[in-house]
Amino acid sequence: MHLESSSVKSLRAEPAPATHSQPALRDYVAKAVRRYLHDLGECDSHELYDIVLREIEKPLLNEVMRHYDGNQSRAAATLGINRATLRKKLRQYGI
């Protein structure tokens, strides 16, 4: 996968300024899960774990691949997974 560097730079999120405290990723996830469960109401969801993983994994892979300009070896190393596993997941998500 090769991404053009000009489009990659424009898609990268700028880090928060050091003077502004930013919530941890876990806080965003907790808020989203609370909202999902609230919206679910009394209905049961038997696949919440799988739903959350699918919702998080694709943007995680997208952002790491963008960060490393499509370099699968560096992305896999950062993610702590084997490059073959990364390739499988990229195919699975159509990335």
ZAGU-70474 format. One record per residue: residue in one letter; x, y, z of N, C-alpha, C in turn. Coordinates in pm, whole numbers. Each point is the difference from the previous one (the first is absolute). Example, Ala and Ser with C-alpha at 12.3 -4.5 7.8 and 13.67 -1.06 7.14 Angstrom:
// residues 2
A; 1319; -569; 780; -89; 119; 0; 90; 120; 0
S; -35; 105; -72; 82; 119; 6; -77; 109; 73
END
This chain:
// residues 95
M; 85; -117; 0; -85; 117; 0; 89; 122; 0
H; -25; 91; -92; 79; 122; -7; -93; 119; 7
L; 30; 90; 91; -80; 121; 15; 83; 119; -45
E; -59; 92; -70; 71; 119; -42; 34; 84; 123
S; 124; 47; 5; 43; 72; 120; -76; 128; 22
S; -43; 70; -106; -74; 124; 20; -135; -24; 64
S; -68; -108; -39; -130; -29; 62; 18; -55; 140
V; 110; -69; 23; 27; -54; 133; 20; 114; 98
K; 79; 99; -40; 28; 112; 91; -127; 75; 35
S; -90; 16; -95; -122; 75; 27; -97; -79; 88
L; 14; -131; 5; -91; -82; 80; 52; -24; 142
R; 124; 30; 24; 56; -23; 133; -58; 98; 99
A; -32; -52; 116; -49; 86; 108; 119; 66; 67
E; -14; 125; 29; 106; 71; 70; -8; -37; 148
P; 115; -18; 65; -3; -30; 143; -57; 118; 77
A; -62; -30; 111; -56; 105; 85; 114; 81; 59
P; -18; 131; 13; 104; 81; 63; 29; -50; 141
A; 123; 12; 42; 42; -52; 130; -75; 65; 115
T; -53; 119; -21; -69; 70; 108; -144; -47; 18
H; -53; -71; -97; -139; -46; 9; -3; -149; 34
S; -69; -32; 106; -13; -140; 39; -104; -66; -90
Q; 35; -113; -57; -91; -73; -88; -39; -131; 68
P; -129; -35; -5; -41; -126; 61; 74; -119; -62
A; 20; -103; 79; 63; -121; -48; -95; -75; -93
L; 56; -81; -86; -80; -79; -94; -107; -80; 74
R; 35; -54; 115; -96; -81; 77; -124; 81; 38
D; 20; 131; 21; -114; 86; 34; -96; 13; -117
Y; 55; 13; -120; -84; 6; -120; -75; -131; -21
V; 70; -111; 21; -63; -131; -17; -110; -20; 103
A; 28; 35; 125; -100; -15; 106; -124; 83; -30
K; 19; 122; -45; -113; 87; -34; -83; -59; -114
A; 68; -52; -103; -71; -58; -114; -77; -126; 42
V; 60; -83; 85; -68; -122; 45; -120; 37; 87
R; 17; 97; 90; -113; 45; 82; -115; 48; -89
R; 33; 80; -101; -104; 51; -90; -68; -114; -75
Y; 81; -97; -48; -56; -115; -71; -95; -78; 90
L; 42; -27; 123; -84; -76; 93; -126; 79; 36
H; 13; 130; 16; -116; 83; 29; -98; -6; -117
D; 51; 14; -122; -86; -6; -119; -62; -137; -18
L; 71; -103; 43; -49; -138; -10; -120; -21; 91
G; 0; 72; 113; -112; -11; 94; -10; -139; 59
E; -120; -54; -4; -25; -132; 58; 28; -114; -97
C; 32; 32; -125; 33; -103; -99; 136; -61; 35
D; 14; -127; -27; 127; -68; 27; 87; 2; -125
S; 129; 18; 21; 99; -13; -106; 94; -111; 43
H; 7; -105; -78; 81; -116; 38; 137; 2; -66
E; 29; 104; -76; 128; 7; -70; 72; 131; 25
L; -21; 61; 115; 57; 131; 28; 151; 0; -12
Y; 65; -102; 50; 146; -7; -6; 48; 4; -145
D; -59; -83; -84; 37; -4; -143; -33; 133; -69
I; -112; 60; 35; -40; 128; -59; 104; 107; 33
V; 39; 7; 126; 97; 101; 42; 134; -22; -70
L; 46; -124; -5; 127; -28; -67; -3; 38; -146
R; -109; -31; -70; -11; 37; -142; 0; 151; -17
E; -69; 69; 89; -10; 146; -10; 134; 68; 27
I; 81; -59; 83; 128; 61; 37; 112; -44; -94
E; -1; -125; -41; 113; -55; -75; 20; 66; -137
K; -106; 24; -74; 16; 57; -134; 61; 140; 5
P; -54; 93; 82; 65; 131; 3; 142; -5; 58
L; 25; -92; 91; 135; -17; 53; 96; -37; -112
L; -37; -99; -80; 84; -42; -111; 17; 111; -102
N; -109; 69; -32; 8; 111; -95; 100; 106; 46
E; -10; 41; 124; 85; 107; 51; 146; -41; 9
V; 25; -123; 43; 139; -47; 9; 60; -11; -140
M; -77; -51; -96; 50; -9; -137; 26; 139; -58
R; -87; 95; 28; 23; 138; -46; 126; 58; 64
H; 14; -24; 129; 116; 54; 72; 131; -48; -61
Y; 3; -126; -42; 121; -59; -57; -3; -2; -153
D; -83; 86; -59; -5; 14; -146; -13; -134; -73
G; -81; -90; 56; -27; -128; -64; 104; -108; 25
N; 102; 27; 80; 105; -97; 27; -52; -105; 99
Q; -30; -119; -53; -61; -105; 82; 96; -54; 106
S; 127; -6; -29; 97; -50; 99; 3; 90; 123
R; 9; 130; -22; 4; 93; 112; -133; 3; 74
A; -109; -5; -74; -133; 1; 63; -18; -125; 86
A; 37; -115; -52; -14; -125; 75; 85; 4; 127
A; 121; 52; -11; 88; 9; 117; -61; 91; 106
T; -56; 112; -43; -63; 93; 95; -121; -63; 67
L; -78; -74; -77; -119; -65; 53; 34; -122; 85
G; 121; -52; -15; 41; -118; 75; -60; -128; -56
I; -24; 1; -133; -53; -120; -66; 90; -38; -116
N; -12; -122; -44; 75; -50; -114; -47; 70; -128
R; 91; 23; -94; -36; 67; -125; -105; -78; -77
A; 7; -133; 4; -101; -82; -69; -138; 20; 64
T; -4; 13; 130; -126; 27; 70; -53; 136; -40
L; 88; 98; -9; -42; 133; -43; -58; -5; -141
R; 68; -67; -91; -50; -11; -138; -138; -65; -3
K; -20; -103; 81; -129; -68; 6; -109; 97; 48
K; 33; 78; 103; -98; 95; 53; -27; 113; -99
L; 100; 45; -71; -19; 104; -101; -93; -50; -109
R; 18; -123; -44; -91; -60; -100; -141; -13; 56
Q; -8; -47; 125; -131; -20; 65; -81; 130; 2
Y; 66; 112; 25; -68; 128; 10; 1; 78; -131
G; 58; -56; -103; 4; 69; -130; 88; 124; 2
I; 105; -6; 76; 93; 114; 10; 113; -19; -97
END
